[in-house]
Amino acid sequence: MQGGGADLEKQVLQTTDAIRTLMTAVEKVVVGQRYMVERLIIGLLTGGHVLLEGVPGLAKTLTVNTLSRAIKAKFSRIQFTPDLLPADLVGTLIFNPRDGVFTARKGPVFANIVLADEINRAPAKVQSALLEAMQERRVTLGDTTYDLDDPFLVLATQNPIEQEGTYPLPEAQVDRFMLKLRVTYPTKAEERQIVDRMATSQPGARVDAVVDLDHIREARRVTDSIRLDDRIKDYIVEVVHATRSPKDHGLEISRLIEFGASPRASINLAMASKAYAVLQGRSYVIPADVKAIGMDVLRHRVIASYEAQAEQVTSEDIVQKIFDRVPVP
């Protein structure tokens, strides 16, 4: 399988170098968590929003904050709480009695990178306001519609263990996130390095901006140009179709699946695979790229049935069975 020409090869290598510079800047502060950093950059390259799930203390907020500092971009952090209102996110109209007119006061969602911290702590109407902005990439205040900044990326965090005082996101809303990441504990060696670096009252390492928004826009253009062979497209469709009709692929797991992935999953998997190829310095996608990013695209879109839950079979187990079964081109 060949790349898309010498010019594209050169552009991909330049983009990959810029990404590695960005990752090096982030890793001056964040120890380990290479998986999370790579997936956040894939979100940047594709414009796909990312949901991070993990227990407290795994540097989710620190990583997002550090990444935004390494990019010369507008960043806002919204701490989701039960008393948050939609206007606290998108903004509102303020009446000026002197002029007798309403003026728009834009909310924190008007930024390039928006960190929605503990998104499942706010009620459904607030989550819906954010998710509508994610989907439409615009906000209406009064009679005026405002386009959100470009690029616009939402990185949301949620805690998987606390249930009290939380409002879990419905599956239809979770589906708007391109990737859902399971953030895990660092290794023992990484944790030892964390103690060396962080166990102090002094401020941590300072991160300077190493790329700007023009670099991100150019990187997105290059990502869109990555070659996706017809056989890889067919493979992606087969994998996603297997989540809806596993019997067609020789899998006797229909009873374990309540709902399979929608066509949005196929689109997201194709885009994420292109971005993963860029991270590897390639101008074309190979099946290994699809497999590497596939779990993050599908884990929140394949809904396990009650029977599966009773047997302690997770959506990740189901997705893995599908990848093991569907023939690789």
Legacy VTK file of the C-alpha trace (Angstrom):
# vtk DataFile Version 3.0
C-alpha trace
ASCII
DATASET POLYDATA
POINTS 329 float
0.000 0.000 0.000
1.522 3.290 -1.051
1.279 6.765 0.439
-0.371 9.765 -1.192
2.657 11.204 -2.983
5.952 12.806 -1.969
4.330 16.112 -0.989
1.897 14.410 1.368
4.697 12.298 2.864
6.647 15.475 3.591
3.611 17.216 5.113
2.877 14.196 7.312
6.446 14.125 8.604
6.298 17.858 9.382
2.990 17.354 11.196
4.361 14.381 13.117
7.381 16.437 14.207
5.079 19.212 15.460
2.988 16.659 17.382
6.082 15.164 18.998
7.200 18.652 20.031
3.758 19.171 21.589
3.899 15.828 23.409
7.395 16.587 24.722
6.132 19.887 26.134
3.218 18.155 27.882
5.490 15.455 29.298
7.596 18.111 31.034
4.685 18.302 33.490
2.721 15.071 33.098
4.494 11.818 33.932
3.369 8.783 31.931
-0.196 8.841 30.559
1.148 8.664 26.988
-2.060 6.884 25.970
-4.216 9.752 27.225
-2.012 12.453 25.660
-2.012 10.688 22.268
-5.805 10.341 22.284
-6.295 13.995 23.203
-4.088 14.950 20.238
-6.171 12.657 18.006
-9.177 14.683 19.170
-7.350 17.867 18.143
-6.460 16.466 14.727
-10.019 15.373 13.951
-12.136 17.910 15.831
-13.619 15.002 17.796
-14.601 15.542 21.416
-13.108 13.257 24.083
-14.599 11.827 27.281
-12.065 10.799 29.933
-13.151 8.372 32.633
-10.962 7.520 35.585
-10.726 7.686 39.352
-9.600 10.975 40.950
-5.897 11.785 41.032
-4.839 10.390 37.652
-3.872 13.810 36.199
-6.848 14.087 33.836
-7.398 17.787 34.564
-3.655 18.481 34.744
-3.077 16.857 31.344
-5.842 18.827 29.615
-4.670 22.064 31.246
-1.050 21.426 30.261
-2.008 20.554 26.686
-3.942 23.802 26.330
-0.950 25.779 27.639
1.320 24.091 25.090
-1.034 25.313 22.348
-1.459 29.031 21.838
-5.231 28.701 22.195
-8.091 30.032 24.291
-8.851 27.628 27.134
-11.682 27.519 29.649
-12.443 25.114 32.471
-16.003 24.546 33.666
-16.489 22.764 36.971
-19.815 20.974 36.676
-21.941 21.102 39.851
-25.583 20.229 40.619
-26.587 23.919 40.737
-25.022 24.822 37.373
-27.363 26.430 34.817
-27.196 26.310 30.992
-26.550 30.067 30.966
-23.409 29.437 33.048
-22.037 27.557 30.022
-23.315 29.265 26.897
-23.895 32.795 28.229
-26.928 35.026 28.507
-28.403 38.393 27.531
-27.789 41.316 29.886
-30.192 44.282 29.872
-28.510 47.681 29.794
-31.007 50.178 31.301
-28.995 53.159 30.058
-29.350 52.161 26.385
-32.502 50.099 26.789
-31.016 47.175 24.860
-29.886 43.638 25.592
-26.237 42.750 25.043
-24.836 39.237 24.784
-22.469 38.026 27.468
-20.785 34.940 26.077
-20.128 32.018 28.385
-16.989 29.891 28.856
-18.007 27.555 26.019
-16.625 30.222 23.652
-13.067 28.874 23.684
-10.860 26.617 21.556
-10.439 23.973 24.250
-13.177 23.532 26.860
-12.571 21.292 29.863
-15.885 20.040 31.272
-14.705 18.779 34.641
-16.880 16.074 36.231
-19.542 16.446 33.561
-21.791 13.895 35.268
-22.248 16.135 38.321
-24.572 18.546 36.494
-28.251 17.853 35.674
-29.421 16.781 32.226
-30.420 20.253 30.993
-26.865 21.537 31.517
-25.304 18.483 29.878
-27.687 18.908 26.947
-26.724 22.569 26.531
-23.056 21.615 26.248
-23.662 18.635 24.019
-25.825 20.709 21.673
-22.981 23.192 21.349
-20.620 20.266 20.653
-22.844 18.974 17.875
-23.934 22.226 16.249
-20.749 24.190 17.037
-22.897 27.276 17.524
-24.927 28.888 20.293
-28.090 30.992 20.099
-28.520 33.860 22.569
-31.837 35.646 22.096
-32.385 36.086 18.349
-28.707 35.874 17.403
-26.727 32.737 16.615
-22.992 32.802 17.319
-20.499 30.375 15.807
-18.110 28.832 18.285
-14.369 29.258 17.931
-12.452 27.202 15.377
-10.980 24.845 16.342
-13.451 23.917 19.091
-12.812 20.872 21.257
-14.586 19.631 24.389
-12.625 17.409 26.758
-14.896 16.088 29.500
-13.987 14.112 32.614
-16.128 11.879 34.764
-15.604 9.710 37.822
-16.620 6.050 37.346
-16.956 5.120 41.026
-19.068 7.797 42.698
-22.809 7.520 42.110
-24.170 9.842 44.792
-24.806 13.338 43.419
-24.148 12.375 39.817
-26.303 12.406 36.693
-24.935 9.802 34.261
-24.910 10.849 30.613
-27.500 9.021 28.481
-26.070 6.817 25.734
-27.383 9.141 23.013
-25.394 12.018 24.497
-22.264 9.971 25.160
-22.364 8.986 21.463
-21.441 12.573 20.543
-17.965 12.021 21.950
-15.627 10.612 19.323
-13.490 8.834 21.931
-14.084 7.551 25.427
-10.867 6.866 27.316
-10.336 4.630 30.313
-7.594 6.407 32.253
-5.715 3.913 34.433
-3.127 4.033 37.193
0.533 4.761 36.366
3.173 2.052 36.616
5.258 1.781 39.787
8.244 3.398 38.036
6.069 6.262 36.759
4.573 6.792 40.201
8.065 6.978 41.712
8.889 9.683 39.145
5.651 11.497 40.016
6.702 11.607 43.674
10.113 13.026 42.716
8.535 15.711 40.558
5.346 16.629 42.413
5.980 16.117 46.132
6.857 19.761 46.734
5.100 22.978 47.650
6.863 24.822 44.831
5.160 25.376 41.459
5.797 22.701 38.849
7.543 23.054 35.515
6.342 25.890 33.314
4.956 25.011 29.886
5.379 27.451 27.012
3.255 27.388 23.869
5.044 25.382 21.176
2.310 25.356 18.503
-0.474 27.757 17.579
-3.936 27.449 16.049
-2.592 27.743 12.515
-0.436 24.660 13.171
-3.522 22.789 14.396
-5.579 23.802 11.351
-2.775 22.717 9.002
-2.418 19.425 10.895
-6.158 18.829 10.450
-5.869 19.465 6.717
-3.027 16.958 6.479
-5.011 14.421 8.527
-7.957 14.742 6.149
-5.585 13.944 3.252
-4.398 10.642 4.736
-5.121 7.774 2.354
-7.841 5.346 3.446
-7.847 2.355 1.098
-11.216 0.865 0.100
-10.255 -2.390 1.842
-9.710 -0.490 5.094
-13.065 1.277 4.681
-14.728 -2.110 4.170
-12.963 -3.434 7.282
-14.227 -0.505 9.377
-17.805 -1.037 8.159
-17.567 -4.796 8.843
-16.391 -4.181 12.412
-19.155 -1.686 13.153
-21.785 -3.834 11.417
-20.701 -6.775 13.588
-21.791 -4.835 16.680
-25.334 -4.784 15.265
-25.502 -8.173 13.518
-22.880 -10.420 15.133
-24.495 -13.584 13.707
-23.579 -12.447 10.190
-19.960 -12.724 11.265
-20.216 -16.082 13.028
-20.449 -14.587 16.510
-23.049 -15.995 18.921
-23.158 -12.918 21.133
-26.430 -11.260 20.090
-27.915 -11.869 23.546
-25.069 -9.864 25.084
-25.716 -6.736 22.997
-28.607 -4.381 23.740
-27.639 -1.838 21.063
-24.824 -1.800 18.531
-22.870 1.144 17.183
-24.435 3.631 14.757
-22.978 4.848 11.422
-21.446 7.725 13.396
-19.092 5.106 14.816
-17.912 4.180 11.302
-17.250 7.828 10.482
-15.407 8.426 13.763
-13.376 5.239 13.420
-12.234 6.235 9.933
-11.259 9.746 11.057
-9.519 8.547 14.235
-7.589 5.914 12.253
-6.275 8.635 9.935
-5.123 10.696 12.923
-3.472 7.642 14.496
-1.598 7.052 11.229
-0.311 10.646 11.384
0.989 10.012 14.903
2.936 7.074 13.476
4.354 9.261 10.672
2.456 7.511 7.875
0.433 8.972 5.008
-1.894 5.960 4.833
-3.966 3.855 7.234
-3.230 0.199 7.960
-5.494 -2.276 9.796
-3.339 -1.988 12.928
-4.352 1.688 13.181
-8.033 0.725 13.187
-7.414 -1.897 15.873
-5.305 0.475 17.987
-7.966 3.196 18.170
-11.065 1.028 17.724
-11.729 0.321 21.391
-11.757 4.041 22.253
-14.278 4.721 19.463
-16.579 1.768 20.220
-16.512 1.093 23.978
-19.226 3.687 24.708
-21.308 2.893 21.631
-21.832 -0.833 22.180
-24.392 -1.190 24.965
-24.195 -4.480 26.864
-27.499 -6.198 27.696
-28.708 -7.027 31.207
-27.756 -10.639 30.504
-24.207 -9.574 29.714
-24.030 -7.508 32.887
-25.270 -10.501 34.896
-22.448 -12.553 33.399
-19.992 -9.685 34.055
-19.342 -9.252 30.323
-18.518 -5.627 29.491
-18.892 -3.702 26.247
-15.094 -3.827 25.971
-15.188 -7.630 26.079
-17.756 -7.597 23.255
-15.719 -5.191 21.121
-12.600 -7.300 21.624
-14.458 -10.452 20.505
-15.519 -8.608 17.340
-11.990 -7.429 16.522
-10.706 -10.965 17.107
-13.314 -12.394 14.733
-13.621 -9.948 11.808
-11.000 -10.820 9.153
-8.225 -8.282 8.696
-7.671 -7.203 5.057
LINES 1 330
329 0 1 2 3 4 5 6 7 8 9 10 11 12 13 14 15 16 17 18 19 20 21 22 23 24 25 26 27 28 29 30 31 32 33 34 35 36 37 38 39 40 41 42 43 44 45 46 47 48 49 50 51 52 53 54 55 56 57 58 59 60 61 62 63 64 65 66 67 68 69 70 71 72 73 74 75 76 77 78 79 80 81 82 83 84 85 86 87 88 89 90 91 92 93 94 95 96 97 98 99 100 101 102 103 104 105 106 107 108 109 110 111 112 113 114 115 116 117 118 119 120 121 122 123 124 125 126 127 128 129 130 131 132 133 134 135 136 137 138 139 140 141 142 143 144 145 146 147 148 149 150 151 152 153 154 155 156 157 158 159 160 161 162 163 164 165 166 167 168 169 170 171 172 173 174 175 176 177 178 179 180 181 182 183 184 185 186 187 188 189 190 191 192 193 194 195 196 197 198 199 200 201 202 203 204 205 206 207 208 209 210 211 212 213 214 215 216 217 218 219 220 221 222 223 224 225 226 227 228 229 230 231 232 233 234 235 236 237 238 239 240 241 242 243 244 245 246 247 248 249 250 251 252 253 254 255 256 257 258 259 260 261 262 263 264 265 266 267 268 269 270 271 272 273 274 275 276 277 278 279 280 281 282 283 284 285 286 287 288 289 290 291 292 293 294 295 296 297 298 299 300 301 302 303 304 305 306 307 308 309 310 311 312 313 314 315 316 317 318 319 320 321 322 323 324 325 326 327 328
